[in-house]
Amino acid sequence: MGNKKIIAILIGILFAICFIFGIVGLLESKKTPQVKPTKNYQVTYKYFLNDVEVSQMPVNPKQIVDEGSSVASSIEMNVEELYAFNTATCTNNVTYTWDSVNWKFTPSNTADSTCSLYFVTTYNVVKIEATNAKITTPSEIKVKRGEDAVIKITPNEGYEFEKASCSNNEVVDWDKDAKELIIRSITSETSCKASFAVSKFSVEVQVNMGNGSTKVEYEYGKAVEINTTPAEEYGNPEIACTNNQKASWKDNVLKIDKLTDNTKCTVTFTKLQSKTEYMATLNVGDNGTIISGANPTKVLAGGSINWNIRVAEGYKPDDITCRGGNGDIKPSDNDYIITLKNVVEDAECSIIYKQGE
C-alpha cells in the first residue's frame, strides 16, 4: 500500500508540472505575433542578346575537366568571356541583384513579375569587302565591344579610296597615309564594304612664247594630249614637268604617255634661226683694206657678220653708217673689226675716216 501511495503522489506532481508549463506556453504564444508563410511569387523571364530576344540566357561557354572543375573553353581562352550582363527590367517594381561571378539573377520576392534580362556580346565579328583593293589584314576579325576595328587595305595601282558603308550605320574613316579603314566603336556584328575608284590627277600646262596654257584633269594611266602652238618664228620647246612626269612635243601637241601623278608642265618655245638671207656689203673707201671676211656676203635674217680691215697709215676709222643693220667698230692690234648686227634686209655699211693725230 505504501508503494502505491508514493506512485500516486509522483503522478500527481508530474501532472501538475505539465499543467503549469502548458499554461505558461499558452500565455507566451499570445504574446508572440503570428508569421505568415512566405508566398512563392511567379517570375517570368525574357532574355535579350544585343537587343534581340533569344530563347535562353546567354552563358559563357565552359569546358568540364577532371573532377568536375571547369575552365573557359579552349576556343575562348584568349579572348575573355563572350557575353556580358548589361541591365534588366522587371514589372511591378520588382528589384533584382546580379551576381556576375556566379552568373546568377535574383529578383526580390515582392510580387508576380516579368523580368527582361539584357546581355551584350563582349566581342563582335567585323567583316569587310573591298573592290579594286587588297585587304592586307584578315577580312573577318573579332573586335572587343566599344573598340575600333582597324582594317589594312592596299588600293590597286592607280586607285584611291572612294567610299565605305557598314551595317548598323557605323561611323567609318579612311586613313590615306596608313592605308587603314577605321570602323568606330563596334557594338554588334558588322559588315562593311569599301570601294576604290581610279585616281584622277590634274595637269597644268604653262606655255611661254606660244599658246596652249591650260589646266585639265585625267585619270591615272591615261595618255595626255594638249595642243600647244609656238609663236611665229618660235619652236623646239624646252619642256619641264613636276613629279617625274615625262612629256614630249610634236606637231603642236604636248603628250604624256602615261599619267601617274599631279603635274605642272612648263613649255618654253625658243626662237628659230630664220632661213631668209640678205646681202651685206662693206664700203672701206681708199683708206682701208679688207683683210678677212667676204665682201659682199650673205647673212641670215637677224644674224650678224664680221670684217677685219686694215687702215692706211695716217688714218683711222671715225664712224660707220649702215642701212639694214647696226654697225660697230672695235680696234684689234693695228687693225679694226667691223661688225654688222641684226640684219633685216639687204645691208650696206660705209666707213668714215679721219687723219691720225
Secondary structure, 3 states (H helix, E strand, C coil): CHHHHHHHHHHHHHHHHHHHHHHHHHHHHHHCCCCCCCCCCCEEEEEEECCEEECCCCCCCEEECHHHCEEECCCCCCCCCCEEEEEEEECCCCCEEEECCCCEEEECCCCCEEEEEEEEECEEEEEEEEECEEECCCCEEEEECCCCEEEEEEECCCEEEEEEEEHHHCCEEEECCCCEEEECCCCCCEEEEEEEEECEEEEEEEEECEECCEEEEEECCCCEEEECEECCCEEEEEEEECCCCCCEEECCEEEECCCCCCEEEEEEEEECCCCCEEEEEEECCCCEEEEECCCCEEEECCCCEEEEEEECCCEEEEEEEEECCEEEEEEECCEEEEEEECCCCCEEEEEEEEECC
